[in-house]
């Protein structure tokens, strides 16, 4: 059963208008991330990946994270579009979010801009903001999309959405 697209209002985007295969785009947005009571990321050098039915996943420059905020973690996965991902632990203050980030050290053709960037699960952080607006994590525990007020769904990841 295909979900019913929410019609976007002025200034909004529908995830059902995003392409498949995904599109990568550089955006002029300031992203700020806090974990363990510490700001571990604050930059406007941001890329987002847009894919049908998913809120944007933000990819952030590894070098813009606070020193020690990212550490290799066990495991990997494969994306049919972006290639093989490795996982990273995210650290801030005394908190550690195990395998809460990933990157593509050798991304597939068309996704080369992601080579030195990391995406993370916003729900594993204390707070993530885009241009000062709090991010809501994509439903479910598998996908790492960032929902802000200008993004409308419905979003893949919630109950009953795996067959979409």
N, CA, C and O of each residue as an XYZ file, in Angstrom:
656
protein
N       0.842     -1.186      0.000
C       0.000      0.000      0.000
C       0.885      1.247      0.000
O       1.700      1.428      0.904
N       0.732      2.079     -0.980
C       1.501      3.321     -1.058
C       0.845      4.369     -0.156
O      -0.375      4.533     -0.171
N       1.656      5.070      0.621
C       1.096      6.074      1.525
C       0.580      7.293      0.761
O       0.938      7.527     -0.393
N      -0.266      8.055      1.438
C      -0.803      9.274      0.831
C       0.139     10.431      1.122
O       0.385     10.769      2.280
N       0.662     11.034      0.063
C       1.578     12.164      0.145
C       0.900     13.348      0.816
O      -0.234     13.689      0.481
N       1.592     13.977      1.763
C       1.119     15.216      2.370
C       1.520     16.347      1.431
O       2.695     16.490      1.092
N       0.574     17.129      1.022
C       0.859     18.235      0.105
C       1.643     19.320      0.848
O       1.206     19.800      1.894
N       2.795     19.700      0.308
C       3.574     20.744      0.979
C       2.925     22.113      0.807
O       2.330     22.418     -0.227
N       3.059     22.928      1.853
C       2.613     24.320      1.774
C       3.789     25.176      1.295
O       4.894     24.666      1.106
N       3.558     26.429      1.107
C       4.626     27.345      0.680
C       5.814     27.219      1.631
O       5.647     27.268      2.850
N       7.009     27.058      1.073
C       8.219     26.946      1.877
C       8.504     25.552      2.402
O       9.485     25.355      3.118
N       7.665     24.577      2.061
C       7.876     23.200      2.500
C       8.292     22.317      1.326
O       8.096     22.663      0.161
N       8.875     21.160      1.671
C       9.263     20.146      0.691
C       8.603     18.832      1.080
O       8.535     18.496      2.263
N       8.121     18.095      0.103
C       7.604     16.753      0.351
C       8.696     15.742      0.041
O       9.342     15.825     -1.004
N       8.902     14.796      0.933
C       9.885     13.740      0.677
C       9.465     12.874     -0.508
O      10.280     12.123     -1.043
N       8.221     12.969     -0.914
C       7.733     12.200     -2.059
C       8.100     12.873     -3.379
O       7.874     12.311     -4.451
N       8.667     14.075     -3.299
C       9.182     14.739     -4.497
C      10.687     14.529     -4.650
O      11.271     14.927     -5.658
N      11.319     13.904     -3.649
C      12.749     13.593     -3.734
C      12.946     12.418     -4.691
O      12.058     11.578     -4.833
N      14.102     12.357     -5.345
C      14.330     11.329     -6.361
C      14.813      9.997     -5.806
O      15.218      9.890     -4.649
N      14.759      9.007     -6.647
C      15.382      7.705     -6.402
C      15.977      7.277     -7.727
O      15.212      7.090     -8.674
N      17.290      7.107     -7.868
C      18.309      7.178     -6.828
C      18.405      8.574     -6.207
O      17.958      9.564     -6.787
N      19.002      8.625     -5.005
C      19.049      9.883     -4.263
C      19.864     10.975     -4.961
O      20.720     10.709     -5.805
N      19.559     12.205     -4.571
C      20.303     13.378     -5.033
C      21.140     13.905     -3.875
O      20.696     13.921     -2.727
N      22.349     14.332     -4.189
C      23.226     14.955     -3.198
C      23.284     16.438     -3.507
O      23.473     16.831     -4.658
N      23.119     17.272     -2.465
C      23.198     18.704     -2.697
C      23.850     19.421     -1.528
O      23.620     19.091     -0.365
N      24.663     20.400     -1.861
C      25.255     21.272     -0.850
C      24.193     22.310     -0.495
O      23.512     22.837     -1.376
N      24.056     22.599      0.794
C      23.064     23.583      1.233
C      23.724     24.603      2.155
O      24.721     24.312      2.816
N      23.157     25.786      2.185
C      23.635     26.844      3.074
C      22.786     26.825      4.341
O      21.873     27.633      4.507
N      23.103     25.895      5.221
C      22.377     25.751      6.494
C      23.411     25.559      7.597
O      24.435     24.913      7.377
N      23.159     26.104      8.762
C      24.051     25.899      9.893
C      23.519     24.737     10.717
O      22.373     24.746     11.168
N      24.371     23.738     10.905
C      24.027     22.565     11.715
C      24.839     22.622     12.997
O      26.037     22.907     12.994
N      24.151     22.344     14.080
C      24.796     22.322     15.397
C      24.355     21.044     16.101
O      23.175     20.696     16.080
N      25.312     20.337     16.731
C      25.031     19.067     17.396
C      25.647     19.092     18.787
O      26.800     19.485     18.963
N      24.864     18.668     19.770
C      25.355     18.561     21.142
C      25.176     17.123     21.629
O      24.178     16.466     21.335
N      26.166     16.661     22.377
C      26.122     15.342     23.013
C      26.887     15.432     24.318
O      27.962     16.028     24.373
N      26.336     14.844     25.367
C      26.992     14.874     26.664
C      27.146     16.277     27.204
O      28.083     16.561     27.951
N      26.222     17.168     26.826
C      26.283     18.546     27.295
C      27.342     19.389     26.604
O      27.635     20.500     27.047
N      27.923     18.871     25.518
C      29.004     19.547     24.802
C      28.635     19.709     23.330
O      28.093     18.790     22.715
N      28.927     20.870     22.774
C      28.737     21.046     21.339
C      29.892     20.332     20.637
O      31.060     20.660     20.845
N      29.546     19.356     19.806
C      30.574     18.579     19.112
C      30.670     18.932     17.626
O      31.603     18.521     16.936
N      29.689     19.700     17.150
C      29.696     20.100     15.738
C      28.937     21.410     15.604
O      27.854     21.577     16.164
N      29.534     22.354     14.837
C      28.874     23.629     14.544
C      29.485     24.160     13.259
O      30.597     24.688     13.267
N      28.763     24.023     12.155
C      29.307     24.422     10.855
C      28.186     24.635      9.852
O      27.073     24.133     10.010
N      28.515     25.391      8.820
C      27.566     25.557      7.719
C      28.081     24.896      6.438
O      27.547     25.139      5.356
N      29.114     24.063      6.558
C      29.611     23.294      5.416
C      28.854     21.961      5.416
O      29.315     20.961      5.966
N      27.688     21.982      4.786
C      26.726     20.893      4.923
C      26.288     20.385      3.548
O      26.085     21.154      2.608
N      26.152     19.073      3.472
C      25.613     18.412      2.285
C      24.438     17.569      2.755
O      24.488     16.975      3.832
N      23.398     17.514      1.964
C      22.305     16.615      2.318
C      22.015     15.675      1.169
O      22.205     16.004     -0.002
N      21.542     14.480      1.543
C      21.152     13.467      0.579
C      19.633     13.351      0.652
O      19.059     13.178      1.727
N      18.995     13.451     -0.510
C      17.534     13.424     -0.606
C      17.115     12.188     -1.372
O      17.549     11.963     -2.501
N      16.258     11.380     -0.740
C      15.767     10.157     -1.370
C      14.281     10.014     -1.095
O      13.800     10.313     -0.002
N      13.568      9.554     -2.105
C      12.119      9.381     -2.001
C      11.718      8.740     -0.676
O      12.276      7.716     -0.281
N      10.766      9.336     -0.005
C      10.119      8.891      1.242
C      10.968      9.088      2.494
O      10.528      8.739      3.590
N      12.174      9.639      2.357
C      13.059      9.839      3.511
C      13.295     11.322      3.762
O      13.500     12.084      2.817
N      13.267     11.746      5.036
C      13.728     13.105      5.313
C      15.214     13.209      4.962
O      15.902     12.190      4.909
N      15.713     14.407      4.726
C      17.119     14.553      4.348
C      18.057     13.944      5.390
O      17.818     14.038      6.594
N      19.120     13.324      4.904
C      20.228     12.911      5.765
C      21.319     13.948      5.562
O      21.716     14.225      4.430
N      21.802     14.520      6.651
C      22.833     15.558      6.587
C      24.203     14.914      6.714
O      24.448     14.113      7.616
N      25.095     15.277      5.795
C      26.474     14.778      5.803
C      27.387     15.945      6.129
O      27.371     16.979      5.461
N      28.185     15.754      7.173
C      28.954     16.824      7.791
C      30.441     16.514      7.710
O      30.849     15.363      7.866
N      31.235     17.519      7.470
C      32.679     17.302      7.324
C      33.285     16.724      8.600
O      33.082     17.257      9.691
N      34.020     15.642      8.454
C      34.685     15.001      9.591
C      35.566     16.003     10.317
O      35.584     16.033     11.547
N      36.301     16.826      9.567
C      37.229     17.787     10.176
C      36.536     18.888     10.965
O      37.193     19.584     11.739
N      35.230     19.068     10.794
C      34.497     20.100     11.535
C      33.966     19.614     12.877
O      33.422     20.407     13.646
N      34.112     18.324     13.175
C      33.713     17.802     14.487
C      34.778     18.166     15.514
O      35.951     18.325     15.178
N      34.361     18.295     16.757
C      35.312     18.555     17.841
C      36.327     17.415     17.893
O      35.984     16.270     17.601
N      37.562     17.713     18.259
C      38.570     16.650     18.370
C      38.090     15.529     19.296
O      37.595     15.785     20.394
N      38.245     14.292     18.839
C      37.849     13.131     19.638
C      36.374     12.790     19.589
O      35.945     11.830     20.229
N      35.585     13.552     18.845
C      34.135     13.308     18.808
C      33.756     12.077     17.995
O      32.672     11.525     18.182
N      34.631     11.641     17.098
C      34.339     10.481     16.256
C      35.430      9.437     16.437
O      36.618      9.760     16.441
N      35.015      8.178     16.588
C      35.973      7.084     16.736
C      35.442      5.870     15.973
O      34.234      5.637     15.950
N      36.330      5.099     15.349
C      35.871      3.912     14.612
C      35.064      2.967     15.509
O      35.366      2.797     16.690
N      34.048      2.366     14.926
C      33.195      1.403     15.631
C      33.107      0.144     14.779
O      33.335      0.191     13.571
N      32.775     -0.983     15.408
C      32.636     -2.213     14.621
C      31.427     -2.136     13.683
O      30.451     -1.433     13.944
N      31.531     -2.881     12.593
C      30.388     -3.033     11.697
C      30.484     -2.205     10.445
O      31.239     -1.236     10.359
N      29.690     -2.619      9.471
C      29.567     -1.903      8.211
C      28.237     -2.295      7.587
O      27.578     -3.236      8.029
N      27.858     -1.565      6.563
C      26.644     -1.891      5.816
C      26.859     -1.472      4.373
O      27.873     -0.856      4.044
N      25.912     -1.804      3.518
C      26.041     -1.485      2.105
C      24.782     -0.786      1.626
O      23.673     -1.269      1.853
N      24.950      0.341      0.969
C      23.853      1.071      0.323
C      23.968      0.848     -1.176
O      25.045      1.017     -1.748
N      22.890      0.479     -1.803
C      22.915      0.214     -3.237
C      23.328      1.435     -4.052
O      23.754      1.291     -5.197
N      23.211      2.617     -3.490
C      23.558      3.838     -4.207
C      24.909      4.409     -3.793
O      25.708      4.800     -4.644
N      25.164      4.458     -2.492
C      26.358      5.139     -1.987
C      27.549      4.208     -1.772
O      28.688      4.673     -1.732
N      27.313      2.920     -1.634
C      28.404      1.968     -1.441
C      28.507      1.458     -0.014
O      27.521      1.452      0.724
N      29.710      1.027      0.376
C      29.952      0.438      1.701
C      30.185      1.536      2.731
O      31.012      2.427      2.535
N      29.442      1.455      3.829
C      29.564      2.412      4.933
C      30.304      1.772      6.095
O      30.170      0.577      6.358
N      31.082      2.584      6.779
C      31.688      2.159      8.048
C      30.996      2.938      9.155
O      30.475      4.029      8.924
N      30.991      2.370     10.368
C      30.323      3.008     11.493
C      31.318      3.691     12.408
O      32.494      3.330     12.471
N      30.808      4.694     13.121
C      31.624      5.463     14.051
C      30.857      5.670     15.342
O      29.642      5.870     15.327
N      31.566      5.620     16.456
C      31.001      6.047     17.731
C      31.084      7.568     17.771
O      32.003      8.167     17.211
N      30.114      8.183     18.438
C      30.112      9.636     18.605
C      30.276      9.916     20.091
O      29.576      9.333     20.919
N      31.206     10.813     20.429
C      31.531     11.120     21.821
C      31.393     12.610     22.073
O      31.793     13.442     21.258
N      30.823     12.918     23.213
C      30.710     14.310     23.654
C      30.563     14.326     25.152
O      29.757     13.575     25.701
N      31.340     15.184     25.844
C      31.329     15.162     27.307
C      31.698     13.760     27.760
O      32.710     13.206     27.331
N      30.882     13.195     28.622
C      31.114     11.814     29.080
C      30.215     10.814     28.363
O      30.201      9.632     28.708
N      29.476     11.278     27.381
C      28.536     10.409     26.665
C      29.199      9.785     25.441
O      30.035     10.399     24.777
N      28.798      8.542     25.164
C      29.215      7.855     23.942
C      27.956      7.272     23.297
O      27.220      6.507     23.920
N      27.726      7.645     22.056
C      26.627      7.072     21.266
C      27.269      6.054     20.326
O      27.865      6.411     19.310
N      27.131      4.778     20.689
C      27.797      3.694     19.953
C      27.233      3.553     18.547
O      26.019      3.486     18.353
N      28.126      3.508     17.580
C      27.772      3.297     16.167
C      26.642      4.221     15.716
O      25.765      3.813     14.954
N      26.667      5.456     16.186
C      25.610      6.418     15.886
C      25.903      7.254     14.647
O      25.103      8.116     14.280
N      27.044      7.010     13.995
C      27.406      7.758     12.787
C      27.982      6.788     11.760
O      28.397      5.678     12.091
N      27.997      7.232     10.518
C      28.558      6.402      9.450
C      29.122      7.304      8.361
O      28.735      8.464      8.219
N      30.048      6.732      7.597
C      30.508      7.444      6.414
C      30.925      6.447      5.342
O      31.028      5.243      5.578
N      31.161      6.997      4.157
C      31.517      6.203      2.983
C      32.943      6.572      2.568
O      33.133      7.523      1.809
N      33.960      5.827      3.059
C      35.342      6.161      2.726
C      35.662      6.039      1.235
O      36.586      6.688      0.745
N      34.912      5.219      0.520
C      35.123      5.026     -0.914
C      33.742      4.981     -1.584
O      33.312      3.922     -2.042
N      33.050      6.121     -1.643
C      31.666      6.116     -2.131
C      31.565      5.781     -3.620
O      32.521      5.923     -4.383
N      30.384      5.339     -3.993
C      30.087      5.027     -5.396
C      30.127      6.287     -6.240
O      30.048      7.404     -5.728
N      30.251      6.087     -7.543
C      30.260      7.186     -8.501
C      29.016      8.058     -8.315
O      27.903      7.553     -8.170
N      29.226      9.355     -8.323
C      28.131     10.303     -8.128
C      27.997     10.755     -6.687
O      27.315     11.740     -6.404
N      28.646     10.039     -5.767
C      28.555     10.368     -4.344
C      29.927     10.692     -3.744
O      30.111     10.621     -2.529
N      30.882     11.047     -4.602
C      32.248     11.308     -4.156
C      32.342     12.411     -3.102
O      33.265     12.391     -2.288
N      31.430     13.358     -3.093
C      31.449     14.451     -2.127
C      31.301     13.948     -0.684
O      31.615     14.675      0.258
N      30.827     12.713     -0.509
C      30.612     12.161      0.828
C      31.871     11.561      1.442
O      31.850     11.168      2.608
N      32.961     11.481      0.695
C      34.152     10.751      1.150
C      34.679     11.240      2.500
O      35.104     10.416      3.309
N      34.667     12.534      2.771
C      35.192     13.057      4.032
C      34.081     13.615      4.917
O      34.291     14.543      5.698
N      32.893     13.024      4.777
C      31.723     13.487      5.531
C      31.090     12.343      6.316
O      31.240     11.168      5.981
N      30.385     12.724      7.358
C      29.740     11.775      8.266
C      28.269     12.134      8.392
O      27.911     13.309      8.464
N      27.420     11.113      8.419
C      26.013     11.291      8.770
C      25.813     10.654     10.140
O      26.558      9.752     10.524
N      24.816     11.119     10.870
C      24.556     10.510     12.178
C      23.075     10.488     12.489
O      22.277     11.203     11.884
N      22.730      9.645     13.449
C      21.350      9.538     13.912
C      21.064     10.680     14.871
O      21.638     10.711     15.959
N      20.201     11.619     14.511
C      19.944     12.736     15.414
C      19.301     12.307     16.730
O      19.458     12.987     17.744
N      18.584     11.194     16.725
C      17.933     10.718     17.949
C      18.901     10.191     18.996
O      18.509      9.983     20.145
N      20.159      9.972     18.623
C      21.167      9.497     19.570
C      21.951     10.644     20.187
O      22.786     10.426     21.065
N      21.689     11.861     19.736
C      22.370     13.043     20.249
C      21.483     13.741     21.273
O      20.283     13.475     21.342
N      22.067     14.632     22.064
C      21.264     15.444     22.985
C      20.364     16.394     22.203
O      19.182     16.564     22.502
N      20.974     17.005     21.188
C      20.228     17.987     20.401
C      20.922     18.191     19.065
O      22.148     18.280     18.998
N      20.130     18.263     18.003
C      20.610     18.642     16.675
C      19.714     19.770     16.193
O      18.492     19.717     16.333
N      20.342     20.795     15.620
C      19.558     21.887     15.056
C      20.036     22.185     13.644
O      21.200     21.975     13.302
N      19.113     22.676     12.838
C      19.404     23.179     11.502
C      18.913     24.620     11.481
O      17.720     24.881     11.630
N      19.836     25.548     11.296
C      19.512     26.976     11.358
C      18.761     27.333     12.640
O      17.834     28.142     12.620
N      19.170     26.723     13.752
C      18.592     27.022     15.055
C      17.288     26.304     15.376
O      16.745     26.469     16.468
N      16.781     25.514     14.442
C      15.513     24.793     14.639
C      15.821     23.352     15.042
O      16.622     22.679     14.393
N      15.183     22.882     16.112
C      15.403     21.513     16.574
C      14.962     20.494     15.530
O      13.940     20.653     14.862
N      15.765     19.446     15.414
C      15.517     18.351     14.476
C      14.742     17.249     15.181
O      15.016     16.932     16.339
N      13.779     16.670     14.487
C      13.087     15.471     14.941
C      13.678     14.297     14.162
O      13.784     14.369     12.937
N      14.066     13.214     14.849
C      14.630     12.068     14.124
C      13.588     11.368     13.251
O      12.400     11.346     13.574
N      14.051     10.805     12.152
C      13.195      9.980     11.305
C      12.658      8.829     12.141
O      13.396      8.281     12.960
N      11.397      8.443     11.963
C      10.830      7.345     12.752
C      11.587      6.033     12.554
O      12.241      5.822     11.533
N      11.482      5.167     13.545
C      12.149      3.870     13.489
C      13.606      4.026     13.897
O      14.044      5.125     14.235
N      14.341      2.955     13.867
C      15.721      3.020     14.294
C      16.725      2.774     13.198
O      17.927      2.769     13.465
N      16.278      2.570     11.972
C      17.192      2.169     10.906
C      17.718      3.341     10.082
O      18.891      3.351      9.710
N      16.879      4.316      9.795
C      17.251      5.418      8.916
C      17.677      6.640      9.717
O      17.282      6.805     10.871
N      18.484      7.491      9.098
C      19.054      8.635      9.812
C      18.590      9.979      9.308
O      19.365     10.935      9.330
N      17.343     10.092      8.849
C      16.846     11.367      8.340
C      16.581     12.384      9.434
O      16.316     12.042     10.587
N      16.662     13.651      9.031
C      16.448     14.784      9.932
C      15.171     15.504      9.510
O      15.082     16.006      8.389
N      14.192     15.557     10.395
C      12.925     16.211     10.087
C      12.927     17.604     10.721
O      13.138     17.765     11.923
N      12.685     18.598      9.875
C      12.499     19.974     10.317
C      11.137     20.432      9.801
O      10.562     19.766      8.940
N      10.599     21.556     10.303
C       9.225     21.938      9.937
C       8.954     22.079      8.439
O       7.804     21.962      8.015
N       9.996     22.332      7.620
C       9.733     22.508      6.191
C       9.694     21.189      5.427
O       9.507     21.193      4.211
N       9.867     20.060      6.115
C       9.859     18.746      5.472
C       8.571     18.015      5.858
O       8.261     17.871      7.040
N       7.825     17.556      4.849
C       6.587     16.824      5.119
C       6.658     15.432      4.505
O       7.400     15.204      3.549
N       5.882     14.500      5.059
C       5.919     13.094      4.683
C       4.664     12.634      3.984
O       4.102     13.317      3.128
N       4.244     11.435      4.387
C       4.738     10.599      5.479
C       6.146     10.051      5.198
O       6.599      9.981      4.056
N       6.821      9.662      6.306
C       8.207      9.259      6.234
C       8.366      7.755      6.396
O       7.725      7.136      7.245
N       9.216      7.189      5.584
C       9.571      5.784      5.731
C      10.280      5.590      7.076
O      11.031      6.457      7.523
N      10.034      4.448      7.707
C      10.681      4.139      8.978
C       9.698      3.869     10.102
O      10.025      3.155     11.050
N       8.517      4.419     10.015
C       7.508      4.179     11.038
C       6.850      2.830     10.850
O       7.105      2.157      9.851
N       6.009      2.416     11.787
C       5.320      1.141     11.677
C       4.554      1.016     10.358
O       3.848      1.934      9.942
N       4.712     -0.141      9.712
C       3.993     -0.405      8.474
C       4.607      0.188      7.223
O       4.045      0.059      6.136
N       5.773      0.848      7.362
C       6.354      1.531      6.201
C       7.435      0.739      5.483
O       7.923      1.189      4.446
N       7.823     -0.408      5.987
C       8.926     -1.137      5.365
C       8.592     -1.633      3.962
O       9.508     -1.853      3.169
N       7.335     -1.814      3.632
C       6.961     -2.288      2.316
C       6.812     -1.203      1.264
O       6.475     -1.507      0.120
N       7.051      0.050      1.615
C       6.882      1.138      0.659
C       7.909      1.068     -0.424
O       7.918      1.910     -1.322
